[in-house]
Amino acid sequence: MAATSGRTVTVFGGTGFLGRRVVRRLRDHGFPVRIASRHPDRRREHFVPYGPQLQSVAADIHDERSVADALVGAYGVVNAVSLYVEHGEETFHSVHVEAAQRVAARARGAGAERLVHVSGIGADATSRSRYIRKRGEGELAVRAAFPDAIIIRPAVMFGPDDAFLTTVLKLLRRLPIYPMFGRGLTRLQPAYVEDVAEAIGRVMQRDETPSTILELGGPRVYSYEKFLRTVAHQAGLTPVLVPVPFAVWYALAWASEILPNPFLTRNQLELMQVDTVSAPGFPGFAEVEISPRSVEVMLQEILSSRD
């Protein structure tokens, strides 16, 4: 393992769902960390115990100068910025392609030795889904700017304050009759967010660069229906799951997108029709000696902590 003292790592998106966990794991591994975020004041909320080895700087990944300033003297860089719903000028292309390329190019220009770029399982520059396509194009742009970049592709992530498992659980509790996306056949392999963050910490710490692409899926693959039933069972619920054709959901999403804050988008529906399962042959958690934790185990901890 590499010595970490004095090797500052800049984390873009370090106050987000994954990013703040990455910051903690890097500090646990001994790295001084610089959080580059548009909301640097959020440091106080999440990182009180970490002291002077933790800096916060205001940085906008769309601005060349602020990105460059955040990278001065950095040994390593983590880009954990993501976008799931487009808003005005914040588009999948501007965030996942243009900004990702900007961070990678500036990191290389600043002399950073290691760049970890967080993408997603299934990223594909030829996909019909705009989100998946831009994730794939972003990986290509990052590699062109920083050839030795390490691409981390997590499956859908879950954790105590997520927008996935928590939302599903809330809806299952409120809806005795639960409308499913299609027939519930889409496959997913949820990964615990803390396991993904620890994998990034270990990648940054290693002397030798591991495989350049890691696909981080959890220990179990579910159909969407099986996942819903698993969560419901763990929570002591017995909902009636009703298949709803995607055509109906698309009509609802079209109407929702007229609203200032849509509760459902066509892009989200596209993602619900694509399996998010790690591909055979790609290294994953085992590459960094992590045994990923399951939805069942972690859900029980989450439920117990709320009781």
C-alpha positions in Angstrom: 0.0 0.0 0.0 1.2 3.5 -0.8 2.0 6.0 2.0 -0.9 8.5 2.1 0.4 11.2 4.4 0.7 14.5 2.5 -0.9 13.0 -0.6 -3.9 15.3 -1.0 -6.9 13.9 -2.8 -9.4 16.3 -4.3 -13.0 15.0 -4.4 -15.5 16.7 -6.7 -19.0 16.1 -5.5 -17.7 15.4 -2.0 -20.9 16.5 -0.3 -23.2 14.2 -2.3 -24.6 10.8 -1.5 -21.6 8.8 -2.5 -19.0 11.7 -2.4 -19.3 12.3 1.3 -18.7 8.6 2.1 -15.7 8.7 -0.3 -14.3 11.6 1.7 -14.6 9.7 5.0 -13.0 6.6 3.6 -10.1 8.5 2.2 -9.6 10.2 5.5 -9.8 6.8 7.2 -7.0 5.6 4.9 -4.9 8.6 5.9 -5.3 10.9 2.9 -5.6 14.7 3.4 -8.8 15.5 1.5 -9.9 18.6 -0.4 -13.7 18.7 -1.0 -14.5 20.6 -4.2 -18.2 21.5 -4.2 -20.6 24.2 -5.1 -21.8 23.9 -1.5 -18.7 23.9 0.7 -20.6 24.9 3.8 -22.1 21.4 3.9 -18.7 20.2 5.2 -19.8 21.2 8.7 -22.8 18.9 8.5 -21.0 15.8 7.5 -17.4 16.0 8.5 -17.0 17.5 11.9 -14.6 14.8 13.3 -12.0 15.0 10.6 -10.1 18.2 11.6 -7.4 20.1 9.7 -6.7 17.3 7.2 -10.0 18.2 5.5 -10.3 21.3 3.4 -13.4 22.6 1.6 -13.2 24.8 -1.5 -15.9 26.2 -3.7 -15.7 24.7 -7.2 -18.0 24.5 -10.1 -17.2 21.7 -12.5 -18.5 23.8 -15.4 -15.8 26.5 -14.7 -12.3 25.9 -15.9 -10.6 28.2 -13.4 -12.4 26.9 -10.3 -11.6 23.3 -11.3 -7.9 24.1 -11.9 -7.7 25.9 -8.5 -9.2 22.9 -6.7 -6.6 20.6 -8.2 -3.4 22.5 -7.3 -1.0 20.2 -5.7 -3.3 17.2 -5.7 -1.9 13.7 -5.8 -5.2 12.1 -6.6 -8.7 13.1 -7.9 -12.1 11.6 -7.5 -15.0 12.8 -9.7 -18.1 11.7 -7.9 -20.4 14.3 -9.5 -23.6 12.8 -11.0 -26.9 14.0 -12.5 -30.1 12.0 -12.7 -32.6 14.6 -13.8 -31.8 17.4 -16.2 -32.5 21.0 -15.2 -32.0 23.8 -17.8 -28.2 24.0 -18.5 -27.5 21.1 -16.2 -27.7 18.3 -18.7 -26.3 14.8 -19.0 -23.9 16.0 -21.6 -22.7 19.1 -19.7 -22.1 17.1 -16.5 -21.2 13.5 -17.6 -19.2 14.4 -20.7 -18.0 18.1 -20.8 -17.4 18.5 -17.1 -15.9 15.0 -16.7 -13.5 15.8 -19.6 -12.6 19.1 -18.0 -11.8 17.5 -14.6 -9.7 14.8 -16.3 -7.8 17.2 -18.5 -7.1 19.6 -15.6 -6.1 16.8 -13.3 -3.5 15.6 -15.9 -2.3 19.2 -16.4 -1.9 19.7 -12.7 0.3 16.5 -12.4 -2.2 14.4 -10.5 -1.0 10.8 -10.4 -4.4 9.1 -10.1 -7.9 9.8 -11.2 -10.9 7.9 -10.2 -14.0 8.6 -12.4 -17.4 7.4 -11.1 -19.6 6.2 -13.9 -22.2 3.5 -13.7 -22.8 -0.1 -14.7 -24.1 -0.4 -18.2 -22.5 2.9 -19.4 -22.6 2.6 -23.2 -21.8 5.3 -25.8 -24.2 3.6 -28.3 -27.2 3.3 -26.0 -30.6 4.6 -27.0 -31.0 6.0 -23.4 -29.5 9.5 -23.3 -28.4 9.0 -19.7 -26.6 5.7 -20.4 -25.1 7.1 -23.6 -23.7 10.2 -22.0 -22.2 8.1 -19.2 -20.5 6.0 -21.9 -19.3 9.1 -23.8 -18.1 10.6 -20.6 -15.9 7.5 -20.0 -14.4 7.9 -23.4 -13.8 11.6 -22.9 -12.1 11.0 -19.5 -9.8 8.3 -21.0 -8.8 10.6 -23.9 -7.8 13.3 -21.4 -6.3 11.0 -18.7 -5.4 7.6 -20.2 -4.6 5.9 -16.9 -7.9 7.0 -15.3 -9.7 4.3 -13.2 -13.4 4.0 -14.1 -15.7 2.9 -11.2 -19.1 1.6 -12.4 -21.4 1.1 -9.4 -24.7 -0.7 -9.7 -27.7 1.2 -8.3 -26.5 2.2 -4.8 -28.5 2.1 -1.6 -28.0 3.4 1.9 -29.8 5.0 4.9 -30.4 8.4 3.1 -30.7 7.3 -0.5 -33.3 8.1 -3.1 -33.7 4.5 -4.1 -34.3 2.0 -1.3 -35.7 4.6 1.1 -38.2 5.7 -1.6 -39.3 2.1 -2.4 -39.7 1.4 1.3 -41.8 4.5 1.8 -44.1 3.7 -1.1 -44.5 0.1 -0.1 -45.7 1.3 3.3 -48.2 3.7 1.9 -49.5 1.7 -1.0 -51.2 -1.7 -0.2 -51.5 -2.1 -4.0 -48.2 -1.3 -5.6 -47.9 -0.5 -9.3 -44.8 -2.1 -10.8 -42.8 -0.8 -13.8 -43.9 -3.3 -16.5 -43.9 -6.9 -15.4 -41.1 -6.4 -13.0 -38.6 -8.4 -15.0 -35.7 -5.8 -15.2 -32.7 -7.1 -13.3 -30.7 -5.1 -10.8 -27.8 -5.8 -8.5 -27.9 -3.1 -5.7 -24.6 -2.2 -4.1 -24.3 -0.7 -0.6 -22.9 2.8 -0.9 -20.4 2.4 1.9 -18.9 -0.6 0.1 -18.5 1.5 -3.1 -16.9 4.3 -1.1 -14.4 1.9 0.5 -13.5 0.4 -2.9 -12.6 3.9 -4.1 -10.5 4.5 -1.0 -8.6 1.2 -1.6 -8.1 2.0 -5.3 -6.6 5.3 -4.4 -4.3 3.8 -1.7 -2.8 1.0 -3.8 0.8 1.2 -5.0 -0.1 -0.5 -8.3 -3.0 0.7 -10.4 -5.6 -2.1 -10.4 -7.8 -3.0 -13.3 -8.8 0.2 -15.1 -12.5 -0.6 -15.0 -14.3 -2.0 -11.9 -18.0 -2.9 -12.0 -19.3 -2.9 -8.4 -22.5 -4.9 -8.1 -23.9 -6.3 -4.8 -23.8 -9.9 -3.8 -27.3 -10.7 -5.3 -29.1 -10.1 -8.6 -32.9 -9.5 -8.4 -35.7 -9.0 -10.8 -37.4 -5.8 -10.0 -40.4 -7.8 -8.7 -38.2 -10.0 -6.5 -36.5 -6.9 -5.1 -39.8 -5.3 -4.2 -40.9 -8.5 -2.5 -37.6 -8.8 -0.6 -37.8 -5.3 0.7 -41.5 -5.7 1.7 -40.7 -9.0 3.5 -37.9 -7.5 5.4 -40.2 -4.6 6.5 -43.0 -7.0 7.4 -45.3 -5.8 4.6 -47.5 -7.8 2.2 -48.4 -5.5 -0.7 -50.2 -6.6 -3.8 -47.8 -6.0 -6.8 -49.7 -5.0 -9.9 -47.9 -4.9 -13.4 -48.5 -1.6 -15.2 -47.4 -1.4 -18.9 -44.5 0.9 -19.7 -46.8 2.7 -22.2 -48.9 3.9 -19.3 -45.8 5.0 -17.3 -44.5 7.0 -20.4 -47.8 8.8 -20.7 -47.6 9.7 -17.0 -44.0 10.8 -17.3 -44.8 13.0 -20.3 -47.4 14.8 -18.2 -45.1 15.0 -15.2 -42.3 16.6 -17.2 -44.5 19.7 -17.7 -44.2 20.4 -14.0 -41.3 22.5 -12.5 -40.2 19.5 -10.4 -41.3 16.3 -12.3 -41.9 13.3 -10.1 -41.2 11.0 -13.0 -39.3 11.4 -16.3 -39.1 9.5 -19.5 -35.4 9.1 -18.9 -36.0 7.4 -15.6 -38.4 5.0 -17.3 -35.7 4.2 -19.9 -33.4 3.2 -17.1 -36.0 1.0 -15.6 -36.1 -1.0 -18.8 -32.3 -1.7 -18.8 -30.7 -4.4 -16.6 -28.0 -3.0 -14.3 -26.0 -6.1 -13.6 -22.2 -6.4 -13.6 -20.9 -7.9 -16.8 -19.1 -11.3 -16.8 -15.3 -10.9 -17.0 -15.2 -7.4 -15.4 -13.3 -7.2 -12.1 -15.4 -6.0 -9.2 -15.3 -5.8 -5.4 -13.1 -8.9 -5.2 -10.4 -6.9 -7.0 -10.1 -4.7 -3.9 -10.8 -7.5 -1.4 -14.2 -6.4 -0.4 -17.2 -8.7 0.4 -20.2 -6.5 -0.5 -23.1 -6.4 1.9 -26.6 -7.4 0.9 -29.8 -5.5 0.8 -31.3 -7.8 3.3 -28.6 -7.4 5.9 -28.3 -3.6 5.6 -32.1 -3.0 5.4 -32.4 -4.7 8.8 -29.8 -2.3 10.2 -31.5 0.7 8.6 -34.9 -0.4 10.0 -33.5 -1.0 13.4 -31.8 2.4 13.5 -35.2 4.0 12.9 -37.1 2.1 15.6 
